[in-house]
Amino acid sequence: MAAHPPATVDPHAATDAAHGAADAAAHGGEAGGAFPPFDASTFGTQLFWFAITFLLLYLVVSRFVLPRVGAVLERRAGAVKSDLDQAAQKSADADEARVTMERAIAKARSDARAMIEAARADITAKLTAEQEAAEKRLADRIATAEGRVDAARQKALAEVPALAEGLAREIADKLTPSRSTPAPRQRVAGEA
């Protein structure tokens, strides 16, 4: 068997290892140790301080924080309920006002229609009365005019035989030779 040469020891490596161990001890333990919360040797103290901290936090939250939060929530709930009640009341008032307004508009329209119908009936009655009066005046004028026309026609018809006779004599005189004395003429009714 072959013999191995003796290992040489580096004097600087030994010093570096000693300094590393001293630094690790100064900084809280071994450099290759476990994470402190997971170190089984500290579980008891960790649980003790966790319980005390939790108890103190629970007391502070339950005695001081939660009552204030609860009071704020109650005030907000009251304010929201009050606002909702006011909104419901105002909505009901608005609906009532709308219904009242619609009734007033319907009544005003009905009154306006009644006034228009009354005015229309009044105007129609007045126009009918005026038209009847005008027709009566026209009928009277027509009757008067027809009476005058009939009188003038009767007068004209009464004068026609005398005119016809006069014209016939004149024509006969022109057609026949002239005589020394004309025959006496007979008077016709209506002649002067």
C-alpha positions in Angstrom: 0.0 0.0 0.0 1.1 3.3 -0.8 1.4 5.8 1.9 -0.2 9.1 1.5 1.7 12.2 2.2 0.9 14.0 5.4 -1.8 16.7 5.1 -0.5 20.2 5.5 -2.5 22.5 7.7 -2.9 26.1 6.7 -2.5 28.4 9.7 -4.8 31.1 8.2 -7.7 28.6 7.7 -7.8 27.8 11.4 -7.9 31.5 12.3 -10.7 32.2 9.9 -12.8 29.3 11.4 -12.2 30.6 14.9 -13.3 34.1 13.9 -16.5 32.7 12.1 -17.5 30.9 15.3 -16.9 34.0 17.4 -19.0 36.1 15.0 -21.8 33.5 15.0 -21.9 33.4 18.8 -22.0 37.3 18.9 -24.9 37.5 16.5 -27.2 35.1 18.3 -26.2 31.6 17.6 -25.1 29.2 15.0 -25.0 30.3 11.5 -26.5 27.1 10.3 -29.3 26.8 13.0 -33.1 26.8 12.5 -35.4 29.8 12.0 -36.1 31.1 15.6 -40.0 30.8 15.5 -39.6 27.2 14.4 -37.0 26.4 17.0 -38.6 23.8 19.4 -36.7 25.1 22.4 -38.5 28.5 22.3 -42.1 27.2 21.8 -43.1 27.6 25.5 -42.1 31.2 25.8 -43.5 32.0 22.4 -46.9 30.6 23.4 -46.8 32.4 26.7 -46.2 35.8 25.1 -48.7 35.1 22.3 -51.4 34.4 24.9 -50.6 37.6 26.9 -50.5 39.7 23.7 -53.7 38.2 22.4 -55.4 38.8 25.7 -54.3 42.4 25.9 -55.3 43.0 22.3 -58.7 41.4 22.9 -59.3 43.5 26.0 -58.4 46.8 24.1 -60.5 45.9 21.1 -63.5 44.7 23.1 -63.5 47.5 25.7 -62.5 50.5 23.5 -62.6 49.9 19.8 -65.8 47.8 19.3 -68.1 50.0 21.4 -67.0 53.0 19.3 -67.5 51.2 16.1 -70.8 49.9 17.3 -71.9 53.4 18.3 -70.9 54.7 14.8 -72.8 51.9 13.1 -75.9 52.6 15.2 -75.7 56.3 14.4 -75.3 55.6 10.7 -78.2 53.1 10.8 -80.4 55.6 12.6 -79.4 58.3 10.1 -80.1 56.0 7.1 -83.4 55.0 8.6 -84.3 58.6 9.3 -83.3 59.6 5.7 -85.3 56.7 4.3 -88.4 57.7 6.4 -88.0 61.3 5.2 -87.6 60.3 1.6 -90.7 58.1 1.9 -92.7 60.9 3.5 -91.5 63.4 0.8 -92.4 60.9 -1.9 -95.8 60.4 -0.5 -96.3 64.2 -0.3 -95.1 64.5 -3.9 -97.5 61.8 -5.0 -100.4 63.6 -3.2 -99.4 66.9 -4.7 -99.3 65.3 -8.1 -102.8 63.8 -7.7 -104.1 67.1 -6.4 -102.6 68.9 -9.3 -104.0 66.4 -11.8 -107.5 66.8 -10.2 -107.2 70.6 -10.4 -106.1 70.4 -14.1 -109.0 68.0 -14.9 -111.5 70.4 -13.1 -110.1 73.4 -14.9 -110.4 71.6 -18.2 -113.9 70.6 -17.4 -114.8 74.1 -16.4 -113.2 75.5 -19.5 -115.2 73.0 -21.7 -118.4 74.0 -19.9 -117.6 77.7 -20.4 -116.8 77.1 -24.1 -120.1 75.1 -24.6 -122.1 77.8 -22.8 -120.5 80.6 -24.9 -121.0 78.5 -28.0 -124.7 77.9 -27.1 -125.2 81.7 -26.3 -123.5 82.8 -29.5 -125.5 80.2 -31.5 -128.8 81.4 -30.0 -127.9 85.0 -30.7 -126.9 84.2 -34.2 -130.0 82.2 -34.8 -132.2 85.1 -33.4 -130.3 87.7 -35.6 -130.6 85.4 -38.6 -134.3 84.9 -38.0 -134.8 88.7 -37.6 -132.8 89.4 -40.8 -134.8 86.7 -42.7 -138.1 88.3 -41.4 -136.9 91.8 -42.5 -135.9 90.4 -45.9 -139.2 88.6 -46.2 -141.1 91.8 -45.3 -139.0 93.8 -47.9 -139.6 91.1 -50.5 -143.3 91.1 -49.8 -143.4 94.9 -50.0 -141.4 94.8 -53.2 -143.6 92.1 -54.7 -146.7 94.2 -53.8 -145.2 97.2 -55.6 -144.3 95.0 -58.5 -147.8 93.5 -58.7 -149.4 97.0 -58.5 -147.1 98.2 -61.2 -147.9 95.1 -63.3 -151.7 95.6 -62.8 -151.3 99.2 -63.7 -149.2 98.3 -66.8 -151.7 95.6 -67.8 -154.6 98.0 -67.4 -152.8 100.5 -69.7 -151.9 97.9 -72.3 -155.4 97.8 -74.1 -155.5 101.6 -74.4 -151.9 101.7 -75.7 -152.7 98.8 -78.1 -155.7 100.6 -79.4 -153.9 103.9 -79.8 -151.1 102.1 -81.6 -153.5 100.2 -83.8 -155.2 103.5 -84.8 -152.0 105.2 -85.6 -150.9 102.2 -87.7 -154.4 102.1 -89.4 -154.2 105.9 -90.0 -150.9 105.5 -91.7 -152.0 102.6 -93.7 -155.4 104.0 -94.8 -155.9 107.2 -96.8 -156.5 110.1 -94.7 -160.0 111.2 -93.9 -161.0 114.6 -93.1 -162.4 114.0 -89.6 -161.2 111.2 -87.5 -163.7 109.0 -85.7 -164.2 109.7 -82.1 -162.2 107.5 -79.9 -163.6 105.5 -77.1 -162.1 105.8 -73.8 -160.5 102.8 -72.1 -160.5 102.1 -68.5 -157.6 103.9 -66.7 -157.3 106.6 -69.4 -157.5 110.2 -68.3 
